């Protein structure tokens, strides 16, 4: 998306709305806030192509227009910001229906994928207060661990030193496809594109523990639509 020209010389509610959110990073910041990210450092980690200085600038812009507000060390959506949710996820549905095809190589970021995944881990139905998921990629030498400690998930790039409950092995593209709803997990497991090892208490409930991207239902619905 190109740079938006504020006002654009048009007295129109669409033009006014674009003055506030008509810029790529603003919409992606809102996307992440709508899915639960509230801290500056977490927003920065989920948007690796956005410099911290520009993130600060965009957050101040959204604050100035009353879309976002500070609450202690967190950024939260105002009523105005929450009202944008159908707009943001409407774009997700439109994108899934009309523009979402095979990934470009530069879009396959293993570390970002694991970061996104950790925001959707739910171990509340498992016994114990600490759980560890080890994520290994066949085509990326880095190793990642998702540690859930007393309900709080975090990403580790070195072994956290606790017993691993489940190891997920895949290539980056296949795990992206599962995460985004393009490839059903059972199909990925049967084909061997994704492999899991570990305690049956976790592996048999993996689809509950590791919930998919919030946009996965849109992608999956498009996949199921007859050509």
PEFEN-V170537 format. One line per field, one symbol per residue. phi: phi as a letter, one per 40 degrees, with the letter a starting at -180 (. if undefined). psi: psi as a letter, one per 40 degrees, with the letter a starting at -180 (. if undefined). A space follows every 10 residues. Layout:
# PEFEN-V170537
phi=???
psi=???
This chain:
# PEFEN-V170537
phi=.ccccdgfgb cacccccccc bcadcccccc dcccbhcbcd ccccccbccb ccccddcccc cccccgcbac bgcbbbccdc ccccdccccc cccccccbbc bcccdcccbc ccdcccdccb cbbccbcgbb bbbbbbbcba ccbbbbbbbf gbcabbbbdc gbdccabbba cccccdccdc gcbcddcccc cgcbbbbicc ccccbdcccb ccddcddccc ccccccc
psi=hihhhhdefh ghdddddddd efhddddddd ddddeeheid dddddegeeh iddddddddd ddddefdiih gbeihihadd ddeedddded ddddddddeh aiiideeghd ddddddddee hhedeiiieh ihhhhhhdeh eiiihhhhhf ehiihheihe eihhdihhhi idddddddde edhhdddddd eedhiiiahd dddefdeddg iiideddddd dddehi.
